[in-house]
Amino acid sequence: MTKFKLLQSWFSQVWVAGDASALDVLLSPEINVDTVFDGFLAPRNELPELIQIVHQLIGPFEIDITRFIEDGDWCSANYVMTADGPYGITPVSVGGSMMARVKNNQFIEMTTNFDAFTLFEQLGQLPEDALMACLTGQKLSWA
């Protein structure tokens, strides 16, 4: 399997389809259950719950790879996640990036960056332009 196909499977099977059993196929056995990948909010053994939470927050979604490069055993991609949002009323379009090291057609190491700040703005959980407000020194407060 090419690195591009492996990355596509990661997004389509694990994240879009929510198939946590695909983690055992796509992640190397060298990865321990308590391994925390750089950029993830949860260790390996908590990824199924994280996937479920993402689906509950935004509903069905798609992920499109917009750029892909590889060099040796490493590959990297930029992607965009889009959804109609919860109950189809809050559209979401958020970007991210992922770098991964591949060995024997499995991921052995990865680092991710996902624009969760923008996601929560689009879901209405943070005020619009919250990042810009934070950069000016303003404080966010909830009533």
PyRosetta script that sets phi, psi and omega in degrees:
from pyrosetta import init, pose_from_sequence

init()
pose = pose_from_sequence("MTKFKLLQSWFSQVWVAGDASALDVLLSPEINVDTVFDGFLAPRNELPELIQIVHQLIGPFEIDITRFIEDGDWCSANYVMTADGPYGITPVSVGGSMMARVKNNQFIEMTTNFDAFTLFEQLGQLPEDALMACLTGQKLSWA")
pose.set_psi(1, 137.0)
pose.set_omega(1, 178.2)
pose.set_phi(2, -74.0)
pose.set_psi(2, 160.9)
pose.set_omega(2, 178.2)
pose.set_phi(3, -63.0)
pose.set_psi(3, -36.1)
pose.set_omega(3, 178.0)
pose.set_phi(4, -62.7)
pose.set_psi(4, -45.6)
pose.set_omega(4, 179.0)
pose.set_phi(5, -63.8)
pose.set_psi(5, -38.7)
pose.set_omega(5, 178.2)
pose.set_phi(6, -62.4)
pose.set_psi(6, -44.1)
pose.set_omega(6, 178.5)
pose.set_phi(7, -65.4)
pose.set_psi(7, -41.5)
pose.set_omega(7, 176.0)
pose.set_phi(8, -59.0)
pose.set_psi(8, -41.8)
pose.set_omega(8, 178.7)
pose.set_phi(9, -63.6)
pose.set_psi(9, -40.2)
pose.set_omega(9, 178.0)
pose.set_phi(10, -55.8)
pose.set_psi(10, -49.5)
pose.set_omega(10, -178.8)
pose.set_phi(11, -71.6)
pose.set_psi(11, -47.0)
pose.set_omega(11, -174.1)
pose.set_phi(12, -73.1)
pose.set_psi(12, -44.1)
pose.set_omega(12, -177.3)
pose.set_phi(13, -79.9)
pose.set_psi(13, -52.2)
pose.set_omega(13, -173.9)
pose.set_phi(14, -73.6)
pose.set_psi(14, -52.2)
pose.set_omega(14, -172.3)
pose.set_phi(15, -88.5)
pose.set_psi(15, -54.1)
pose.set_omega(15, -176.0)
pose.set_phi(16, -68.7)
pose.set_psi(16, -49.0)
pose.set_omega(16, -179.2)
pose.set_phi(17, -80.8)
pose.set_psi(17, -17.2)
pose.set_omega(17, 179.9)
pose.set_phi(18, 69.4)
pose.set_psi(18, 28.9)
pose.set_omega(18, -177.0)
pose.set_phi(19, -89.8)
pose.set_psi(19, 91.5)
pose.set_omega(19, -178.0)
pose.set_phi(20, -65.4)
pose.set_psi(20, -22.4)
pose.set_omega(20, 178.5)
pose.set_phi(21, -67.3)
pose.set_psi(21, -22.2)
pose.set_omega(21, 177.8)
pose.set_phi(22, -67.9)
pose.set_psi(22, -19.3)
pose.set_omega(22, 177.1)
pose.set_phi(23, -59.2)
pose.set_psi(23, -39.1)
pose.set_omega(23, -179.2)
pose.set_phi(24, -68.0)
pose.set_psi(24, -25.3)
pose.set_omega(24, 178.8)
pose.set_phi(25, -84.4)
pose.set_psi(25, -40.4)
pose.set_omega(25, -172.4)
pose.set_phi(26, -88.3)
pose.set_psi(26, -23.7)
pose.set_omega(26, -179.5)
pose.set_phi(27, -100.9)
pose.set_psi(27, 135.7)
pose.set_omega(27, -179.1)
pose.set_phi(28, -61.8)
pose.set_psi(28, 145.0)
pose.set_omega(28, 174.8)
pose.set_phi(29, -62.2)
pose.set_psi(29, -16.8)
pose.set_omega(29, 177.2)
pose.set_phi(30, -68.6)
pose.set_psi(30, -14.6)
pose.set_omega(30, 180.0)
pose.set_phi(31, -85.9)
pose.set_psi(31, 120.1)
pose.set_omega(31, -179.4)
pose.set_phi(32, -74.7)
pose.set_psi(32, 160.5)
pose.set_omega(32, 179.7)
pose.set_phi(33, -63.6)
pose.set_psi(33, -26.1)
pose.set_omega(33, -179.3)
pose.set_phi(34, -97.8)
pose.set_psi(34, 9.2)
pose.set_omega(34, 177.3)
pose.set_phi(35, -65.2)
pose.set_psi(35, 129.8)
pose.set_omega(35, 175.1)
pose.set_phi(36, -107.6)
pose.set_psi(36, 117.1)
pose.set_omega(36, 176.5)
pose.set_phi(37, -76.3)
pose.set_psi(37, 141.3)
pose.set_omega(37, 179.2)
pose.set_phi(38, -58.1)
pose.set_psi(38, 123.2)
pose.set_omega(38, 177.8)
pose.set_phi(39, 99.2)
pose.set_psi(39, -15.1)
pose.set_omega(39, 177.5)
pose.set_phi(40, -86.6)
pose.set_psi(40, 153.9)
pose.set_omega(40, 179.5)
pose.set_phi(41, -88.0)
pose.set_psi(41, -8.7)
pose.set_omega(41, -172.8)
pose.set_phi(42, -141.8)
pose.set_psi(42, 152.1)
pose.set_omega(42, 173.8)
pose.set_phi(43, -71.7)
pose.set_psi(43, 170.3)
pose.set_omega(43, -176.7)
pose.set_phi(44, -48.3)
pose.set_psi(44, -45.5)
pose.set_omega(44, -175.4)
pose.set_phi(45, -72.4)
pose.set_psi(45, -12.0)
pose.set_omega(45, 178.6)
pose.set_phi(46, -104.1)
pose.set_psi(46, 1.1)
pose.set_omega(46, 179.9)
pose.set_phi(47, -60.0)
pose.set_psi(47, -39.3)
pose.set_omega(47, 178.2)
pose.set_phi(48, -57.0)
pose.set_psi(48, -38.8)
pose.set_omega(48, 178.5)
pose.set_phi(49, -69.4)
pose.set_psi(49, -40.2)
pose.set_omega(49, 177.7)
pose.set_phi(50, -61.4)
pose.set_psi(50, -42.7)
pose.set_omega(50, 178.8)
pose.set_phi(51, -60.7)
pose.set_psi(51, -44.2)
pose.set_omega(51, 179.3)
pose.set_phi(52, -62.9)
pose.set_psi(52, -41.0)
pose.set_omega(52, 179.2)
pose.set_phi(53, -62.8)
pose.set_psi(53, -43.8)
pose.set_omega(53, 178.9)
pose.set_phi(54, -59.8)
pose.set_psi(54, -43.8)
pose.set_omega(54, 178.6)
pose.set_phi(55, -63.5)
pose.set_psi(55, -38.7)
pose.set_omega(55, 178.9)
pose.set_phi(56, -67.7)
pose.set_psi(56, -36.0)
pose.set_omega(56, -178.9)
pose.set_phi(57, -69.8)
pose.set_psi(57, -42.7)
pose.set_omega(57, -170.8)
pose.set_phi(58, -118.8)
pose.set_psi(58, -5.7)
pose.set_omega(58, -178.3)
pose.set_phi(59, 76.1)
pose.set_psi(59, -165.2)
pose.set_omega(59, -179.8)
pose.set_phi(60, -60.5)
pose.set_psi(60, 142.0)
pose.set_omega(60, -179.5)
pose.set_phi(61, -146.2)
pose.set_psi(61, 168.2)
pose.set_omega(61, 176.0)
pose.set_phi(62, -123.4)
pose.set_psi(62, 153.7)
pose.set_omega(62, 174.1)
pose.set_phi(63, -128.6)
pose.set_psi(63, 125.3)
pose.set_omega(63, 177.9)
pose.set_phi(64, -113.2)
pose.set_psi(64, 128.6)
pose.set_omega(64, 175.2)
pose.set_phi(65, -80.4)
pose.set_psi(65, 121.0)
pose.set_omega(65, -176.9)
pose.set_phi(66, -98.1)
pose.set_psi(66, -25.4)
pose.set_omega(66, 175.9)
pose.set_phi(67, -145.7)
pose.set_psi(67, 145.6)
pose.set_omega(67, 178.3)
pose.set_phi(68, -146.8)
pose.set_psi(68, 133.6)
pose.set_omega(68, 173.4)
pose.set_phi(69, -138.9)
pose.set_psi(69, 156.3)
pose.set_omega(69, 174.0)
pose.set_phi(70, -141.6)
pose.set_psi(70, 152.1)
pose.set_omega(70, 179.6)
pose.set_phi(71, -152.0)
pose.set_psi(71, 111.7)
pose.set_omega(71, -178.2)
pose.set_phi(72, 62.7)
pose.set_psi(72, -126.9)
pose.set_omega(72, -179.6)
pose.set_phi(73, -92.0)
pose.set_psi(73, 8.1)
pose.set_omega(73, 178.6)
pose.set_phi(74, -105.5)
pose.set_psi(74, 149.0)
pose.set_omega(74, 171.3)
pose.set_phi(75, -140.5)
pose.set_psi(75, 158.3)
pose.set_omega(75, -176.9)
pose.set_phi(76, -145.3)
pose.set_psi(76, 145.3)
pose.set_omega(76, 179.4)
pose.set_phi(77, -146.1)
pose.set_psi(77, 146.1)
pose.set_omega(77, 164.8)
pose.set_phi(78, -101.7)
pose.set_psi(78, 144.8)
pose.set_omega(78, -178.8)
pose.set_phi(79, -144.9)
pose.set_psi(79, 164.1)
pose.set_omega(79, 176.0)
pose.set_phi(80, -129.7)
pose.set_psi(80, 128.0)
pose.set_omega(80, 175.9)
pose.set_phi(81, -100.6)
pose.set_psi(81, 127.9)
pose.set_omega(81, 179.0)
pose.set_phi(82, -127.2)
pose.set_psi(82, 147.4)
pose.set_omega(82, 179.2)
pose.set_phi(83, -157.1)
pose.set_psi(83, 159.5)
pose.set_omega(83, 172.8)
pose.set_phi(84, -77.5)
pose.set_psi(84, -9.6)
pose.set_omega(84, 178.3)
pose.set_phi(85, 84.1)
pose.set_psi(85, -179.6)
pose.set_omega(85, -178.9)
pose.set_phi(86, -57.7)
pose.set_psi(86, 129.8)
pose.set_omega(86, 179.2)
pose.set_phi(87, 57.1)
pose.set_psi(87, 19.0)
pose.set_omega(87, 177.1)
pose.set_phi(88, 70.4)
pose.set_psi(88, 20.2)
pose.set_omega(88, -175.1)
pose.set_phi(89, -118.6)
pose.set_psi(89, -6.6)
pose.set_omega(89, -178.8)
pose.set_phi(90, -127.7)
pose.set_psi(90, 84.9)
pose.set_omega(90, -176.6)
pose.set_phi(91, -58.7)
pose.set_psi(91, 143.5)
pose.set_omega(91, -177.7)
pose.set_phi(92, -128.8)
pose.set_psi(92, 135.2)
pose.set_omega(92, 172.6)
pose.set_phi(93, -145.5)
pose.set_psi(93, 108.5)
pose.set_omega(93, -172.6)
pose.set_phi(94, -134.8)
pose.set_psi(94, 139.4)
pose.set_omega(94, -179.5)
pose.set_phi(95, -98.7)
pose.set_psi(95, 162.8)
pose.set_omega(95, 176.7)
pose.set_phi(96, -160.9)
pose.set_psi(96, 175.4)
pose.set_omega(96, 176.4)
pose.set_phi(97, -142.7)
pose.set_psi(97, 156.1)
pose.set_omega(97, -179.9)
pose.set_phi(98, -146.6)
pose.set_psi(98, 136.4)
pose.set_omega(98, 171.4)
pose.set_phi(99, -120.6)
pose.set_psi(99, 139.5)
pose.set_omega(99, -178.1)
pose.set_phi(100, -145.5)
pose.set_psi(100, 147.0)
pose.set_omega(100, 173.5)
pose.set_phi(101, -103.6)
pose.set_psi(101, 133.8)
pose.set_omega(101, -174.3)
pose.set_phi(102, -115.6)
pose.set_psi(102, 137.4)
pose.set_omega(102, 175.9)
pose.set_phi(103, -142.9)
pose.set_psi(103, 127.1)
pose.set_omega(103, 179.8)
pose.set_phi(104, 53.8)
pose.set_psi(104, 45.2)
pose.set_omega(104, 178.5)
pose.set_phi(105, 59.1)
pose.set_psi(105, 31.2)
pose.set_omega(105, 175.5)
pose.set_phi(106, -140.4)
pose.set_psi(106, 153.3)
pose.set_omega(106, 175.7)
pose.set_phi(107, -77.5)
pose.set_psi(107, 132.1)
pose.set_omega(107, 178.2)
pose.set_phi(108, -113.0)
pose.set_psi(108, -18.2)
pose.set_omega(108, -179.3)
pose.set_phi(109, -157.3)
pose.set_psi(109, 143.3)
pose.set_omega(109, 175.4)
pose.set_phi(110, -155.2)
pose.set_psi(110, 155.7)
pose.set_omega(110, 174.0)
pose.set_phi(111, -136.1)
pose.set_psi(111, 139.1)
pose.set_omega(111, -176.6)
pose.set_phi(112, -131.0)
pose.set_psi(112, 160.4)
pose.set_omega(112, 174.8)
pose.set_phi(113, -145.1)
pose.set_psi(113, 116.7)
pose.set_omega(113, -179.0)
pose.set_phi(114, -125.9)
pose.set_psi(114, 135.4)
pose.set_omega(114, -176.0)
pose.set_phi(115, -80.2)
pose.set_psi(115, 69.6)
pose.set_omega(115, -178.2)
pose.set_phi(116, -63.9)
pose.set_psi(116, -31.1)
pose.set_omega(116, 179.2)
pose.set_phi(117, -58.3)
pose.set_psi(117, -48.7)
pose.set_omega(117, 179.0)
pose.set_phi(118, -65.1)
pose.set_psi(118, -38.9)
pose.set_omega(118, 177.8)
pose.set_phi(119, -56.3)
pose.set_psi(119, -49.2)
pose.set_omega(119, -177.7)
pose.set_phi(120, -69.3)
pose.set_psi(120, -28.5)
pose.set_omega(120, 171.9)
pose.set_phi(121, -64.6)
pose.set_psi(121, -46.6)
pose.set_omega(121, -177.5)
pose.set_phi(122, -66.7)
pose.set_psi(122, -29.5)
pose.set_omega(122, 177.9)
pose.set_phi(123, -82.0)
pose.set_psi(123, -5.7)
pose.set_omega(123, 179.6)
pose.set_phi(124, 82.5)
pose.set_psi(124, 12.3)
pose.set_omega(124, 179.2)
pose.set_phi(125, -88.2)
pose.set_psi(125, -15.3)
pose.set_omega(125, 171.4)
pose.set_phi(126, -128.7)
pose.set_psi(126, 147.8)
pose.set_omega(126, 178.4)
pose.set_phi(127, -64.6)
pose.set_psi(127, 151.7)
pose.set_omega(127, 176.9)
pose.set_phi(128, -56.6)
pose.set_psi(128, 139.5)
pose.set_omega(128, -179.1)
pose.set_phi(129, 60.4)
pose.set_psi(129, 30.8)
pose.set_omega(129, -179.5)
pose.set_phi(130, -61.3)
pose.set_psi(130, -38.2)
pose.set_omega(130, -179.9)
pose.set_phi(131, -62.1)
pose.set_psi(131, -44.5)
pose.set_omega(131, 179.5)
pose.set_phi(132, -62.5)
pose.set_psi(132, -39.1)
pose.set_omega(132, 178.0)
pose.set_phi(133, -63.5)
pose.set_psi(133, -42.5)
pose.set_omega(133, 179.1)
pose.set_phi(134, -63.3)
pose.set_psi(134, -38.4)
pose.set_omega(134, -179.5)
pose.set_phi(135, -67.2)
pose.set_psi(135, -23.8)
pose.set_omega(135, 178.1)
pose.set_phi(136, -85.9)
pose.set_psi(136, -2.5)
pose.set_omega(136, 179.2)
pose.set_phi(137, 96.9)
pose.set_psi(137, -1.3)
pose.set_omega(137, 178.5)
pose.set_phi(138, -69.5)
pose.set_psi(138, 156.5)
pose.set_omega(138, 178.1)
pose.set_phi(139, -108.9)
pose.set_psi(139, 142.3)
pose.set_omega(139, 174.4)
pose.set_phi(140, -89.8)
pose.set_psi(140, 135.1)
pose.set_omega(140, 176.5)
pose.set_phi(141, -136.7)
pose.set_psi(141, 146.7)
pose.set_omega(141, 179.7)
pose.set_phi(142, -110.3)
pose.set_psi(142, 133.0)
pose.set_omega(142, -179.3)
pose.set_phi(143, -90.8)
pose.dump_pdb("model.pdb")
